[in-house]
Amino acid sequence: MNEKEILLKEIEALISYGKEGPTINPELLQYLEINDLKSIKESLLRKVGTLSDEDKAWLEQFKKYE
């Protein structure tokens, strides 16, 4: 799986987390560039401050540490 496919899957999971129905069509995201996808992912992860501890633990899997 290439970097773009991985980012698409991670963004899809972040967007749909805790939702019952569909949110955004992930196929639309495939037309974005890698930098745009990284920006979207980072934006979603920044919202972690408003989440419960359980949600924060779930989101930790998407962070990459160097």
Secondary structure, DSSP 8 states (H G I E B T S, - for coil): --HHHHHHHHHHHHHHTT-SS--S-HHHHTTS-HHHHHHHHHHHHHGGGGS-HHHHHHHGGG----
